[in-house]
Amino acid sequence: MGKQPKIIFALDTGTRTVVGLVAEISPEGASVLAVAVEEHQGRAMLDGQIHDIERVAEIVIKIKRQLEEKLGITLQKVAVAAAGRALVTTRQAVVQEVSPWHEIKEEQVRSVELEAIRKAQQFLVKNKEIKDKYYCVGYSVISYQLDEQRIGNPVGQRGKLLGVELIATFLPQIVVDSLIAVLERAGLEVDVMTLEPIAALEFVVPPTMRQLNIALVDIGAGTSDIAITANGSVIAFAMVLLAGDEVTEQLCSSYLLDFMVGEKVKRRLKEGGVLSFKDILGIKHKIPSEEIIESIKETVKEIAFQIGNTILNLNGGPPQAVICIGGGSLTPCLTEELAGILGLPRHRVAVRPAGEVGSVKGLSRSLAGPDGVTPLGIALMAARPQALGLVQVEVNDRTVRLFRGENATVADALLAAGMGFTELCGRPGRSLTVEVNGELQIIKGNTGEPAEIYLNGEKAELDTPLPPGAVIKVGKPKPGLDAKAVIKDVLPSSLPVINIFYNGEAKALGPVILMNGQKAALDAIIEDHAVINWHPVRTVQDALLALGFSEAQLSPNKLHLVFNGEQKEISLCPFRIYKNCSIADLSDTISEGDELSYEPFTPLLRVGDLLNQENSDFLKNEINVFVNGEAITLKGYGMRILKNGIRVHTDEAVEDGDEIQVSRDPEIVPIFADIFNFIDVERTPPSATARLVMLLNGQEAQFTTPIKDGDKIRIYWKDVSKVADKL
């Protein structure tokens, strides 16, 4: 509050009555200059919400005229408060850097508070569960921090970091707009708007009392607004949709009364004695007030139960005390029931009339009761520099209202117009996500270009101050380009190289790179969600891949066959690799200076090889013989081998798709011809007159002559013509 007195027109538009007052607020205190009170003749408002704008506007016009006639002035601006119906609260904290060489000014504190409010509003905009548009109608500071230390008032202090934590309160647009519509019909402009419980706190629970854990309950006709303080600040706001009207409606139901008659009966209950009234049938009743109070007891209990439970939930337990204000707080037995629900002594739940709070000059009887607290609180709030005023601007040919202080910016107006990040900043290009050797890398797309903003025809920024009646034009943002990259962009700048010789030619081999399991080059374009693996050349296989061989070229041939009824897949290597002139395996390591060569090779699988791979027991049957003095072992005899149904020997070649059947057959014994599968004999006669001599144990044998273990065999070519010449 400044040093100069302020004249404030405050208006409290309640569900049952409308109170207007003009007060002079100064640092020394408040003085009420004039008061006007009008009661709704019908139910133009329900639960704090305006349902009939025209009828409520008529009441406001009456009050405005009465005050103008009393004071001889014209009222143009008004401070108002909205009921807490459907309010949303959010707690936010903000820290800003400040110069440590200068004292912190009031404007800097205000700036950090507004930044926290902006952050709270952005939270609501981004919250998908909140569909309606909301106005910020007030806030309460929880604490200030200076250089991360809590402080009561940072103004005049010095430091590097100024922070604030506050609770910002928001109401749906329909609630605020209906109130503004009423004021416009009355020729009034909103100067300041706040929330009823915030205004009531300003008057009843000043900052000097907020160290206590106190619940303030403003029980009106339509709603019961709740605010809770603790540790020097306001910690929570809430609202209960039960209040004085529920009591009136119960009276109307019990005694068949018109609502307005029921309202009069309710107000006279505190007088005691016998009450007289007529029902809707014209029948006159005279009933003791104790009996009437008994008829509303269950309704009062329900109201107290809802208020008490809300307080317990917000506070995490009972507070130290409860202060009740508002006309509904005078309902008989309400404070006693509330004390019982909260587990507090009765004297800790009390009604506070405005006349007993502080020193306000010129306080009339109409404002001295508990229903005078809120309008007086509105006036006090309006005099504070933190109060939020209504700003009306035009954004892209649309009228937008927002509640902001003197430091409102273009960003505030765009936020109030519902413009989010996507409307102001170009959609960023899609990112590339790639996994490199198990580590995730993200390559960001281009950020795009933000929308151009013009304020009153001049180019502006988001933080440009917002003048009254501003006209803002916002263009279209340009989307960013999608991310693009090649493999070398995600690999280290210096890659390991190994020098070898391949087929006699020097080669410098970089690392082996695979993208999604396939060999890739450094300049290959990266696909989104690609998996890239790379490593230096360590093995013969790595070297061949680096030389340009594909995985397929280095993969074995697959031979599919059926062995004794079982499907088999046999791998056959179609090449030979030599490292430093010796046969090598693909898994062998390779070192600097090694020499490699690659030789295609046509592999051949024989039945005997297959039996070896299968570790067949058939091969355990052995016959040892001597051929030309050399020991030879014949394996696998005593078995029958069928290839595609035709009997073959172990040296028979196996091809893809063959069916091999092997079984035991004791009658099958080796014959002389089988020897030729195990020895190398010149198949072509050395001369036309040469013949093959086959001797078994010194006796001439035939190809079909059986052989047995230990036999001695001689096989050679003999020139018959030379033998004949000797004869």
C-alpha positions, 0 to 999 in steps of 0.5 A, a space after each residue: 500500500 502506498 503512502 497516499 490514501 486510496 478511495 476504493 469502491 468494493 462490491 460483494 455479490 453474495 448469493 443472498 445479498 449484495 453489499 457495496 461500500 466506499 472506503 478510504 484506505 491509508 497506512 493508518 487504517 480504513 474508514 468506511 465512507 458509505 455503505 449500501 446493501 440490497 437483497 435479491 428478491 429471487 434466486 438470481 444467484 445459486 451457490 455463488 454463481 450468477 444465474 440471471 445476469 440482468 436481475 443481478 445487474 439491477 441490484 448492482 445499479 441500485 447500490 451504485 446509485 445509492 453510494 453516488 448519491 451519498 458521496 456526490 461522486 461518480 463511481 467507475 471502477 470497482 473491486 470485487 471478489 468471486 465465490 470459491 465455486 469450482 476453484 482450482 488452486 496450484 502451488 508454485 515456486 519461482 527463483 530469479 537472479 537479482 543484483 547483489 549491489 542494490 536493494 531489492 525493490 517492491 517492483 522486483 518482488 512483484 515481478 517474481 510473484 507474477 512469474 510464479 502466477 504465470 507458471 501456475 497458469 501454464 500448468 493449467 494450460 498444459 493439464 489435459 484433465 482441466 478442460 475449461 479456461 480459467 482466470 487467476 483471481 488471486 494468490 497468497 504468498 506462502 514464503 519468500 526466499 533470499 539466497 535460499 533462506 526464508 525471509 519475511 519481506 525481501 524489500 530493502 534487502 540485498 542478495 543474488 537469488 530472490 524466490 517466492 512460493 505461493 498458492 495461485 487460485 483460479 476460477 472457471 471463465 464462466 464464473 468470472 465472465 458472468 460477474 464482469 457482464 453484470 458490472 458492465 451493465 452497471 457501467 462499472 469497470 473491474 479495477 481489482 478482482 480477488 477470491 472471497 476467502 482471500 479477501 476475508 483473510 486480509 481482514 480477519 487473519 492478517 499476516 501477524 496471525 498466520 503463524 497459527 494454524 487457523 481455518 477461516 470459513 466464510 459461510 454464505 448463502 450458496 457456498 462455504 469458502 475455506 482458507 487455512 493458515 500455518 507457519 506464517 502463510 496461507 497453505 490451502 483454499 477450498 470450497 464446500 457447496 453447502 451453506 445457508 441456502 440448504 437450511 432455508 430449503 429445509 425450512 421450506 420443505 418442512 413447513 411448506 414455505 416460499 423461499 423468501 419466507 423461509 429465509 426470513 424465518 431462518 434469520 429470526 431463529 437467533 431471536 428465540 421465542 415463538 415465530 409466526 409465519 404463513 405457508 404457501 397455503 395461507 395457513 398461519 403458524 406459531 412455532 417455538 424457535 427451539 422446535 424449528 431449530 430441531 427440524 433443521 438439525 440434520 441439515 446443519 450436521 451435514 453442512 458441519 460434516 462437509 466443512 469439517 472433513 474438508 478442513 481435516 483433509 486439507 490440514 492433515 488434522 484439526 487446526 488450532 482454531 476455526 474462525 467463522 464469518 459470513 451470514 451463514 455462520 449465524 445458523 444455530 448449532 453450526 459452530 458447536 457441530 463443527 467443533 465436535 467434528 474437528 475434535 476441538 473445544 467449543 470456544 475454539 470454533 467462533 463467529 467473528 463479526 466485522 465490528 470485533 476485528 481491527 479498527 475500521 472507522 465509520 463501520 455501520 450496523 449493516 457491516 458490523 456482523 460476520 457478513 461484513 467481513 468479506 466486503 471490508 476485506 475486498 477493500 483492503 485487498 484492492 489497496 494493496 499493490 499486489 492486487 490483480 486488475 482486469 486488462 482487456 486486449 485484442 489478440 488476433 481480432 479476439 477480445 481477451 480479458 486477463 487479470 494482471 498487475 502493472 507489469 503485465 506483458 505480451 506473454 500474459 495476454 497470449 497465455 490468457 488467449 489460450 495460446 500455448 507453445 505450439 501456437 507461438 513456436 514452430 514445431 521442432 523437427 522430429 528427432 532421430 533416436 539411435 543406439 550406438 554400442 548400447 548407448 542411446 543418442 538423440 539427434 535433435 531436429 531444427 527448432 523452427 522459427 517462432 511466430 512474429 508478434 506485433 503490438 499495436 503495429 510494432 514488432 514485439 517480444 513476449 516480455 514486451 510490456 502490455 499497454 491498456 487496450 493493446 492490439 496484438 497480432 500473432 503470425 504462424 510459426 515455421 516448423 523445424 526440419 527433421 533431424 538427418 545424420 550419417 553414421 560417422 556423425 555418431 561415432 568418435 572423430 578418431 577411429 582405430 585403423 589396422 594395417 594388413 596385407 590382403 592377397 599381397 596388397 597393403 590395406 588400412 582397415 577401419 572399424 566394422 560397422 553394423 546398422 540394424 545387423 547389416 554392414 554399413 558404411 560411414 556415410 550411410 544415412 541413419 534410420 530412426 531407432 537404428 541400432 548401430 554397433 561398431 568395433 575395431 578389427 580384431 578377428 579374421 572375420 572382422 578383416 574380411 568384413 572391412 575389406 568388403 565381404 558381406 555377412 552372407 559371403 562369410 556364412 556357411 552353406 546350409 545342407 538340409 537332409 533327413 538322417 534316420 528320419 530326423 531333419 538335419 541342417 549341416 553347415 559347409 564352409 564354401 571358402 578357405 582362409 589363409 593367414 600368414 600362409 596357414 589355414 585360419 578360422 574366421 574367429 582367429 585374431 588378426 594383428 598389425 602386418 598380418 597377411 590374409 588370402 581368401 580362396 573359394 572352395 567347393 565343400 563335399 560331404 560324404 556319408 562317412 563325414 555325416 556319420 562322424 558328425 553324428 558320432 554314430 555308433 556304426 563307425 565303431 566297428 573296425 577291421 584292421 588290415 595291411 595293404 602293401 605293408 601299410 596298416 589300414 583301418 576300415 570303419 563302419 562295417 556291419 551296417 547298411 547305408 541307404 541313400 534315397 533308398 539305394 544302398 551306398 558306401 561311406 564314401 558316397 557324396 551327400 547332396 541337399 535334400 538327400 534322405 540317409 538311412 543307416 541300420 545294423 546288418 551283421 551279414 554285411 562284411 567288407 570285401 576286397 573292393 572296399 580297400 580302394 576307398 582307403 588307399 590311393 591306387 593308380 586307376 589307369 594301367 601304366 601300359 596296354 599289357 599291364 593288369 592289376 594284381 590283387 593278393 589276399 594273404 598271398 592268394 589271388 583275390 577277386 573284388 568280391 572276396 571277403 576280407 577280415 581283421 588281420 589280412 595282408 593285402 597286396 595290390 599292384 600293376 603287372 606287365 604281362 608281356 614281359 612275363 611272356 617274353 621270359 617264358 
